[in-house]
Amino acid sequence: LDAMQWFIGDVFARIRAELPEVTFHCIGAGTPEALVHLAQAQPGVRLHGFVEDITPYMDGCRIAVAPLRFGAGVKGKINLSMAHGQPVVGTTCAVEGMHVEDGVDALVADDAAGFAAAVVRLYRDRALWEQLSAGGLRNVDTHFSLEAARASVRRTFLD
């Protein structure tokens, strides 16, 4: 909830000032009323709630955002996006523990202006988009694939 309130309330208007055609799609069950009201006040925000199949959204959206300001551990939604070849803009907290290198696997920014600038830059720069798409796929393959898990288990239990 905090991530979406911050993104919709503080970041997205900055993005829309540069890219007025952009729509932000927020997917997730149990959307609180406060977020619904915030989204209704911000042009370009679409709250979808729970969806049976996220694939059409993954295929139809250019960038994934992970504006988390607190939390720990591997973030499944970031891995899902990177595994789909969808570049991610996230906060330091969002990419923590994920072996992400800023500018190689994803873009990382922690303040509203920087986060918005990263999204706008990625949206406009096809070469960067392709680089981060490939980097995210490599990251998932190297650190989170079945083969990576097998190698970790071998090192832990068999060596």
N, CA, C and O of each residue as an XYZ file, in Angstrom:
636
protein
N       0.831     -1.198      0.000
C       0.000      0.000      0.000
C       0.872      1.256      0.000
O       0.618      2.194     -0.756
N       1.899      1.270      0.852
C       2.790      2.429      0.890
C       3.426      2.669     -0.470
O       3.503      3.808     -0.931
N       3.882      1.599     -1.115
C       4.549      1.735     -2.415
C       3.617      2.363     -3.446
O       4.024      3.247     -4.200
N       2.371      1.907     -3.477
C       1.430      2.438     -4.461
C       0.995      3.857     -4.119
O       0.811      4.682     -5.013
N       0.831      4.146     -2.833
C       0.492      5.523     -2.458
C       1.609      6.476     -2.852
O       1.352      7.561     -3.372
N       2.848      6.070     -2.605
C       3.988      6.922     -2.965
C       4.087      7.068     -4.479
O       4.250      8.176     -4.989
N       3.989      5.950     -5.199
C       4.134      6.007     -6.651
C       3.013      6.835     -7.285
O       3.280      7.742     -8.073
N       1.776      6.527     -6.948
C       0.649      7.247     -7.555
C       0.608      8.695     -7.078
O       0.329      9.601     -7.862
N       0.887      8.913     -5.791
C       0.778     10.259     -5.234
C       1.948     11.178     -5.524
O       1.753     12.379     -5.708
N       3.167     10.640     -5.569
C       4.354     11.494     -5.684
C       5.153     11.314     -6.972
O       5.835     12.242     -7.407
N       5.078     10.137     -7.585
C       5.936      9.840     -8.733
C       5.197      9.955    -10.062
O       5.704     10.567    -11.002
N       4.016      9.376    -10.146
C       3.365      9.219    -11.446
C       3.055     10.547    -12.133
O       3.180     10.633    -13.355
N       2.666     11.558    -11.414
C       2.389     12.863    -12.042
C       3.638     13.404    -12.733
O       3.536     14.054    -13.774
N       4.800     13.145    -12.171
C       6.065     13.581    -12.794
C       6.293     12.837    -14.110
O       6.777     13.412    -15.085
N       5.941     11.558    -14.123
C       6.081     10.770    -15.349
C       5.107     11.291    -16.406
O       5.485     11.498    -17.559
N       3.855     11.500    -16.006
C       2.837     11.979    -16.949
C       3.153     13.373    -17.487
O       2.739     13.711    -18.596
N       3.874     14.178    -16.726
C       4.272     15.500    -17.224
C       5.187     15.363    -18.441
O       5.170     16.214    -19.331
N       5.971     14.312    -18.481
C       6.884     14.048    -19.601
C       6.263     13.127    -20.647
O       6.535     13.253    -21.841
N       5.432     12.203    -20.186
C       4.833     11.190    -21.063
C       3.321     11.151    -20.825
O       2.823     10.226    -20.183
N       2.588     12.145    -21.335
C       1.157     12.244    -21.022
C       0.318     11.075    -21.535
O      -0.821     10.895    -21.104
N       0.865     10.291    -22.438
C       0.122      9.158    -22.990
C       0.239      7.883    -22.151
O      -0.463      6.906    -22.412
N       1.105      7.887    -21.166
C       1.384      6.679    -20.384
C       0.250      6.375    -19.407
O      -0.315      7.266    -18.773
N      -0.056      5.084    -19.310
C      -1.034      4.597    -18.342
C      -0.312      3.684    -17.360
O       0.521      2.867    -17.753
N      -0.638      3.829    -16.092
C      -0.109      2.954    -15.055
C      -1.170      1.931    -14.699
O      -2.284      2.290    -14.316
N      -0.827      0.655    -14.825
C      -1.738     -0.441    -14.499
C      -1.300     -1.040    -13.166
O      -0.185     -1.546    -13.038
N      -2.175     -0.980    -12.191
C      -1.911     -1.523    -10.858
C      -2.772     -2.763    -10.676
O      -3.999     -2.698    -10.738
N      -2.110     -3.893    -10.449
C      -2.804     -5.170    -10.336
C      -2.572     -5.739     -8.951
O      -1.437     -5.794     -8.477
N      -3.643     -6.160     -8.305
C      -3.524     -6.782     -6.993
C      -4.861     -6.809     -6.282
O      -5.654     -5.873     -6.382
N      -5.096     -7.876     -5.576
C      -6.366     -8.063     -4.879
C      -6.453     -7.181     -3.646
O      -5.435     -6.771     -3.087
N      -7.662     -6.898     -3.234
C      -7.901     -6.203     -1.975
C      -7.458     -4.757     -1.955
O      -6.842     -4.319     -0.984
N      -7.753     -4.008     -2.994
C      -7.349     -2.606     -3.067
C      -8.097     -1.785     -2.025
O      -9.327     -1.753     -2.038
N      -7.378     -1.119     -1.123
C      -8.041     -0.294     -0.103
C      -8.705      0.939     -0.715
O      -8.264      1.449     -1.745
N      -9.765      1.407     -0.068
C     -10.503      2.577     -0.552
C      -9.609      3.810     -0.709
O      -9.778      4.584     -1.650
N      -8.675      3.987      0.199
C      -7.785      5.151      0.121
C      -7.008      5.152     -1.192
O      -6.796      6.206     -1.793
N      -6.589      3.978     -1.631
C      -5.856      3.881     -2.893
C      -6.786      4.102     -4.081
O      -6.386      4.702     -5.079
N      -8.008      3.627     -3.981
C      -8.987      3.851     -5.042
C      -9.217      5.347     -5.227
O      -9.236      5.834     -6.358
N      -9.390      6.076     -4.135
C      -9.614      7.521     -4.213
C      -8.393      8.245     -4.777
O      -8.533      9.162     -5.586
N      -7.206      7.839     -4.355
C      -5.972      8.448     -4.872
C      -5.855      8.206     -6.368
O      -5.513      9.119     -7.120
N      -6.136      6.983     -6.807
C      -6.041      6.643     -8.226
C      -7.067      7.412     -9.059
O      -6.771      7.828    -10.179
N      -8.261      7.599     -8.520
C      -9.302      8.332     -9.246
C      -8.911      9.798     -9.458
O      -9.366     10.434    -10.408
N      -8.085     10.319     -8.588
C      -7.662     11.721     -8.689
C      -6.456     11.906     -9.608
O      -6.070     13.038     -9.902
N      -5.861     10.806    -10.061
C      -4.649     10.883    -10.881
C      -4.934     10.342    -12.280
O      -5.144      9.140    -12.442
N      -4.945     11.209    -13.292
C      -5.188     10.732    -14.659
C      -4.159      9.673    -15.068
O      -2.975      9.771    -14.746
N      -4.648      8.661    -15.786
C      -3.754      7.633    -16.315
C      -3.532      6.440    -15.415
O      -2.777      5.536    -15.774
N      -4.166      6.407    -14.257
C      -4.002      5.277    -13.333
C      -5.196      4.345    -13.484
O      -6.346      4.778    -13.417
N      -4.913      3.061    -13.690
C      -5.967      2.044    -13.803
C      -5.724      0.981    -12.749
O      -4.699      0.300    -12.770
N      -6.652      0.838    -11.838
C      -6.596     -0.210    -10.826
C      -7.398     -1.403    -11.348
O      -8.575     -1.264    -11.681
N      -6.771     -2.556    -11.416
C      -7.424     -3.738    -11.967
C      -7.856     -4.737    -10.897
O      -8.655     -5.630    -11.179
N      -7.350     -4.602     -9.691
C      -7.667     -5.595     -8.673
C      -7.040     -6.930     -9.026
O      -6.005     -6.985     -9.690
N      -7.670     -8.004     -8.581
C      -7.187     -9.352     -8.873
C      -7.447     -9.693    -10.336
O      -8.524     -9.412    -10.862
N      -6.461    -10.296    -10.989
C      -6.648    -10.803    -12.350
C      -6.256    -12.282    -12.367
O      -5.293    -12.684    -11.714
N      -7.005    -13.079    -13.113
C      -6.732    -14.517    -13.216
C      -5.392    -14.785    -13.878
O      -4.637    -15.654    -13.444
N      -5.103    -14.033    -14.931
C      -3.895    -14.261    -15.725
C      -3.182    -12.938    -15.941
O      -3.713    -12.030    -16.580
N      -1.988    -12.839    -15.409
C      -1.224    -11.592    -15.519
C      -0.489    -11.474    -16.850
O       0.000    -10.396    -17.188
N      -0.402    -12.563    -17.609
C       0.377    -12.568    -18.848
C      -0.019    -11.461    -19.829
O       0.874    -10.816    -20.379
N      -1.298    -11.208    -20.077
C      -1.622    -10.124    -21.013
C      -1.091     -8.753    -20.558
O      -0.735     -7.914    -21.385
N      -1.046     -8.544    -19.262
C      -0.505     -7.282    -18.750
C       1.009     -7.251    -18.907
O       1.586     -6.214    -19.236
N       1.642     -8.378    -18.674
C       3.093     -8.454    -18.856
C       3.451     -8.211    -20.320
O       4.414     -7.508    -20.628
N       2.665     -8.799    -21.212
C       2.915     -8.642    -22.646
C       2.601     -7.230    -23.134
O       3.225     -6.745    -24.078
N       1.637     -6.571    -22.493
C       1.164     -5.284    -22.987
C       1.777     -4.065    -22.330
O       1.522     -2.940    -22.759
N       2.579     -4.265    -21.296
C       3.188     -3.134    -20.600
C       4.691     -3.101    -20.861
O       5.344     -4.143    -20.910
N       5.217     -1.931    -21.023
C       6.612     -1.764    -21.396
C       7.573     -1.864    -20.214
O       8.688     -2.363    -20.358
N       7.143     -1.391    -19.053
C       8.032     -1.279    -17.891
C       7.286     -1.738    -16.649
O       6.093     -1.476    -16.500
N       7.991     -2.421    -15.763
C       7.449     -2.751    -14.445
C       8.081     -1.812    -13.426
O       9.261     -1.478    -13.532
N       7.303     -1.389    -12.444
C       7.844     -0.548    -11.382
C       7.727     -1.273    -10.053
O       6.763     -1.994     -9.795
N       8.735     -1.062     -9.218
C       8.762     -1.657     -7.883
C       9.167     -0.546     -6.904
O      10.326     -0.458     -6.500
N       8.202      0.296     -6.530
C       8.512      1.466     -5.697
C       8.457      1.187     -4.187
O       7.960      2.009     -3.417
N       8.963      0.037     -3.778
C       8.916     -0.339     -2.360
C       9.862      0.514     -1.538
O      11.007      0.746     -1.926
N       9.373      0.976     -0.402
C      10.219      1.790      0.480
C      10.617      1.053      1.742
O      11.443      1.549      2.509
N      10.045     -0.127      1.975
C      10.492     -0.984      3.072
C      10.128     -2.417      2.739
O       9.280     -2.669      1.883
N      10.772     -3.356      3.419
C      10.586     -4.780      3.165
C      11.944     -5.437      3.032
O      12.974     -4.763      3.030
N      11.942     -6.743      2.922
C      13.205     -7.471      2.822
C      13.014     -8.719      1.980
O      11.898     -9.196      1.776
N      14.130     -9.230      1.499
C      14.114    -10.491      0.778
C      13.870    -10.335     -0.708
O      13.679     -9.232     -1.222
N      13.882    -11.471     -1.379
C      13.674    -11.516     -2.820
C      12.223    -11.146     -3.132
O      11.291    -11.624     -2.485
N      12.058    -10.301     -4.117
C      10.725     -9.834     -4.490
C      10.262    -10.609     -5.723
O      10.801    -10.430     -6.814
N       9.274    -11.460     -5.545
C       8.792    -12.318     -6.620
C       8.288    -11.558     -7.826
O       8.450    -12.017     -8.957
N       7.678    -10.400     -7.607
C       7.139     -9.640     -8.734
C       8.256     -9.088     -9.612
O       8.094     -8.969    -10.827
N       9.380     -8.752     -9.001
C      10.520     -8.286     -9.795
C      11.072     -9.443    -10.616
O      11.343     -9.286    -11.806
N      11.239    -10.601     -9.990
C      11.710    -11.769    -10.725
C      10.752    -12.137    -11.849
O      11.184    -12.475    -12.950
N       9.463    -12.073    -11.577
C       8.468    -12.378    -12.600
C       8.624    -11.439    -13.797
O       8.617    -11.887    -14.943
N       8.762    -10.153    -13.536
C       8.934     -9.188    -14.626
C      10.217     -9.447    -15.397
O      10.211     -9.495    -16.627
N      11.323     -9.614    -14.670
C      12.605     -9.842    -15.349
C      12.578    -11.148    -16.130
O      13.115    -11.208    -17.236
N      11.966    -12.197    -15.584
C      11.877    -13.478    -16.283
C      11.034    -13.363    -17.550
O      11.181    -14.162    -18.475
N      10.164    -12.381    -17.588
C       9.315    -12.137    -18.758
C      10.011    -11.216    -19.764
O       9.471    -10.948    -20.838
N      11.203    -10.734    -19.420
C      11.921     -9.812    -20.301
C      11.444     -8.382    -20.176
O      11.733     -7.549    -21.035
N      10.713     -8.092    -19.108
C      10.175     -6.749    -18.888
C      11.111     -5.991    -17.953
O      11.286     -6.395    -16.804
N      11.713     -4.904    -18.422
C      12.618     -4.140    -17.557
C      11.899     -3.561    -16.343
O      10.700     -3.285    -16.371
N      12.673     -3.389    -15.282
C      12.150     -2.939    -13.997
C      12.838     -1.649    -13.577
O      14.047     -1.490    -13.750
N      12.056     -0.734    -13.026
C      12.581      0.407    -12.284
C      12.147      0.168    -10.844
O      10.958      0.033    -10.557
N      13.123      0.117     -9.946
C      12.802     -0.167     -8.554
C      13.624      0.667     -7.602
O      14.590      1.323     -7.991
N      13.231      0.630     -6.375
C      13.996      1.289     -5.318
C      15.098      0.344     -4.840
O      15.093     -0.846     -5.155
N      16.032      0.889     -4.084
C      17.095      0.068     -3.497
C      16.486     -1.045     -2.658
O      16.933     -2.191     -2.716
N      15.481     -0.712     -1.890
C      14.803     -1.709     -1.057
C      14.176     -2.804     -1.916
O      14.235     -3.980     -1.557
N      13.582     -2.434     -3.031
C      12.895     -3.409     -3.886
C      13.853     -4.416     -4.496
O      13.493     -5.580     -4.666
N      15.067     -3.994     -4.828
C      16.016     -4.893     -5.491
C      17.002     -5.528     -4.516
O      17.867     -6.305     -4.920
N      16.873     -5.201     -3.245
C      17.761     -5.755     -2.232
C      17.735     -7.283     -2.258
O      16.667     -7.894     -2.299
N      18.913     -7.885     -2.235
C      19.023     -9.335     -2.202
C      18.768    -10.016     -3.528
O      18.662    -11.241     -3.582
N      18.666     -9.244     -4.604
C      18.312     -9.815     -5.901
C      19.471     -9.794     -6.898
O      19.288    -10.124     -8.069
N      20.649     -9.412     -6.442
C      21.843     -9.395     -7.299
C      21.671     -8.440     -8.477
O      22.267     -8.650     -9.533
N      20.873     -7.408     -8.309
C      20.601     -6.453     -9.385
C      21.670     -5.378     -9.396
O      22.006     -4.796     -8.365
N      22.193     -5.129    -10.580
C      23.137     -4.023    -10.767
C      22.409     -2.913    -11.519
O      21.863     -3.128    -12.601
N      22.414     -1.726    -10.922
C      21.747     -0.568    -11.514
C      22.313     -0.301    -12.903
O      23.528     -0.198    -13.072
N      21.446     -0.190    -13.883
C      21.861      0.092    -15.254
C      22.228     -1.147    -16.053
O      22.460     -1.061    -17.259
N      22.283     -2.296    -15.396
C      22.605     -3.548    -16.081
C      21.390     -4.478    -16.079
O      20.991     -4.994    -17.123
N      20.808     -4.684    -14.895
C      19.666     -5.581    -14.743
C      18.349     -4.810    -14.578
O      17.280     -5.324    -14.909
N      18.431     -3.599    -14.074
C      17.264     -2.759    -13.791
C      17.771     -1.340    -13.571
O      18.980     -1.106    -13.554
N      16.863     -0.404    -13.405
C      17.227      0.946    -12.974
C      16.770      1.099    -11.535
O      15.702      0.620    -11.154
N      17.595      1.775    -10.738
C      17.312      1.916     -9.310
C      17.299      3.395     -8.948
O      18.221      4.134     -9.292
N      16.244      3.823     -8.249
C      16.127      5.201     -7.782
C      15.267      5.214     -6.528
O      14.330      4.425     -6.401
N      15.586      6.110     -5.605
C      14.904      6.108     -4.313
C      14.079      7.352     -4.006
O      13.303      7.343     -3.050
N      14.220      8.406     -4.776
C      13.399      9.592     -4.531
C      12.443      9.767     -5.706
O      12.674      9.233     -6.791
N      11.371     10.518     -5.481
C      10.313     10.647     -6.488
C      10.832     11.187     -7.817
O      10.492     10.650     -8.871
N      11.641     12.228     -7.784
C      12.150     12.817     -9.025
C      13.057     11.841     -9.764
O      12.966     11.704    -10.984
N      13.924     11.169     -9.033
C      14.838     10.202     -9.647
C      14.107      8.995    -10.206
O      14.441      8.503    -11.283
N      13.109      8.518     -9.474
C      12.333      7.365     -9.927
C      11.586      7.718    -11.210
O      11.604      6.953    -12.175
N      10.931      8.874    -11.219
C      10.209      9.308    -12.416
C      11.162      9.485    -13.594
O      10.847      9.076    -14.712
N      12.308     10.083    -13.355
C      13.291     10.286    -14.423
C      13.767      8.955    -14.990
O      13.966      8.830    -16.198
N      13.951      7.961    -14.126
C      14.380      6.638    -14.583
C      13.314      5.998    -15.471
O      13.638      5.412    -16.504
N      12.056      6.107    -15.078
C      10.971      5.543    -15.885
C      10.904      6.240    -17.236
O      10.792      5.580    -18.269
N      10.971      7.556    -17.239
C      10.905      8.321    -18.491
C      12.084      7.965    -19.392
O      11.911      7.755    -20.593
N      13.264      7.898    -18.820
C      14.465      7.543    -19.596
C      14.310      6.166    -20.229
O      14.577      5.994    -21.419
N      13.882      5.193    -19.442
C      13.722      3.838    -19.944
C      12.634      3.769    -21.011
O      12.787      3.061    -22.006
N      11.559      4.484    -20.813
C      10.459      4.496    -21.773
C      10.914      5.039    -23.127
O      10.480      4.551    -24.171
N      11.768      6.025    -23.111
C      12.201      6.693    -24.345
C      13.414      6.051    -25.021
O      13.636      6.273    -26.212
N      14.184      5.279    -24.305
C      15.467      4.785    -24.813
C      15.369      3.299    -25.155
O      15.492      2.444    -24.279
N      15.148      3.003    -26.420
C      14.975      1.617    -26.855
C      16.207      0.758    -26.557
O      16.076     -0.384    -26.116
N      17.396      1.302    -26.796
C      18.617      0.522    -26.542
C      18.744      0.175    -25.061
O      19.125     -0.945    -24.721
N      18.430      1.117    -24.182
C      18.469      0.846    -22.747
C      17.407     -0.186    -22.384
O      17.665     -1.089    -21.588
N      16.219     -0.057    -22.963
C      15.150     -1.023    -22.705
C      15.618     -2.435    -23.070
O      15.439     -3.375    -22.295
N      16.214     -2.575    -24.246
C      16.690     -3.890    -24.693
C      17.819     -4.406    -23.801
O      17.877     -5.596    -23.491
N      18.716     -3.506    -23.390
C      19.829     -3.886    -22.511
C      19.312     -4.392    -21.170
O      19.771     -5.424    -20.678
N      18.360     -3.674    -20.573
C      17.817     -4.088    -19.275
C      16.956     -5.341    -19.399
O      16.930     -6.165    -18.485
N      16.258     -5.489    -20.507
C      15.484     -6.703    -20.735
C      16.417     -7.911    -20.747
O      16.151     -8.910    -20.079
N      17.491     -7.822    -21.491
C      18.465     -8.918    -21.557
C      19.151     -9.122    -20.211
O      19.366    -10.257    -19.787
N      19.495     -8.024    -19.538
C      20.151     -8.122    -18.234
C      19.256     -8.764    -17.196
O      19.729     -9.566    -16.390
N      17.982     -8.433    -17.194
C      17.044     -9.048    -16.261
C      16.895    -10.537    -16.508
O      16.859    -11.328    -15.565
N      16.807    -10.920    -17.779
C      16.725    -12.346    -18.112
C      17.974    -13.089    -17.632
O      17.878    -14.181    -17.073
N      19.145    -12.489    -17.852
C      20.403    -13.112    -17.387
C      20.417    -13.221    -15.865
O      20.826    -14.244    -15.316
N      19.974    -12.172    -15.191
C      19.957    -12.168    -13.729
C      19.113    -13.318    -13.198
O      19.548    -14.056    -12.314
N      17.923    -13.468    -13.729
C      17.034    -14.540    -13.272
C      17.652    -15.900    -13.571
O      17.624    -16.797    -12.728
N      18.207    -16.052    -14.763
C      18.825    -17.325    -15.135
C      20.010    -17.652    -14.229
O      20.176    -18.796    -13.806
N      20.824    -16.654    -13.935
C      22.023    -16.866    -13.122
C      21.705    -17.125    -11.663
O      22.333    -17.981    -11.039
N      20.747    -16.409    -11.107
C      20.522    -16.452     -9.657
C      19.249    -17.155     -9.198
O      19.171    -17.588     -8.049
N      18.249    -17.278    -10.070
C      16.944    -17.758     -9.603
C      16.348    -18.887    -10.433
O      15.211    -19.288    -10.188
N      17.075    -19.400    -11.392
C      16.561    -20.492    -12.218
C      16.650    -21.816    -11.465
O      17.275    -21.912    -10.409
N      16.025    -22.806    -12.020
C      16.088    -24.148    -11.438
C      17.533    -24.631    -11.396
O      17.959    -25.240    -10.415
N      18.279    -24.363    -12.450
C      19.689    -24.774    -12.480
C      20.504    -24.055    -11.407
O      21.368    -24.663    -10.776
N      20.239    -22.778    -11.196
C      20.929    -22.036    -10.133
C      20.594    -22.632     -8.769
O      21.467    -22.742     -7.908
N      19.341    -23.015     -8.570
C      18.948    -23.637     -7.300
C      19.639    -24.981     -7.114
O      20.105    -25.297     -6.020
N      19.705    -25.774     -8.185
C      20.399    -27.068     -8.101
C      21.861    -26.873     -7.705
O      22.374    -27.585     -6.843
N      22.523    -25.914     -8.331
C      23.933    -25.660     -8.032
C      24.103    -25.229     -6.582
O      25.060    -25.636     -5.922
N      23.186    -24.413     -6.082
C      23.258    -23.968     -4.685
C      23.080    -25.144     -3.736
O      23.796    -25.254     -2.740
N      22.136    -26.018     -4.038
C      21.918    -27.201     -3.187
C      23.141    -28.097     -3.218
O      23.559    -28.612     -2.181
N      23.728    -28.292     -4.412
C      24.949    -29.118     -4.521
C      26.066    -28.540     -3.661
O      26.726    -29.268     -2.919
N      26.276    -27.227     -3.762
C      27.353    -26.588     -2.985
C      27.099    -26.728     -1.487
O      28.024    -26.981     -0.714
N      25.857    -26.563     -1.089
C      25.513    -26.581      0.335
C      25.597    -27.981      0.933
O      26.121    -28.157      2.033
N      25.088    -28.968      0.220
C      24.958    -30.299      0.803
C      25.949    -31.337      0.306
O      26.181    -32.339      0.982
N      26.532    -31.117     -0.852
C      27.383    -32.165     -1.419
C      28.859    -31.821     -1.437
O      29.687    -32.716     -1.606
N      29.214    -30.578     -1.271
C      30.632    -30.200     -1.300
C      31.253    -30.201      0.064
O      32.440    -29.905      0.202
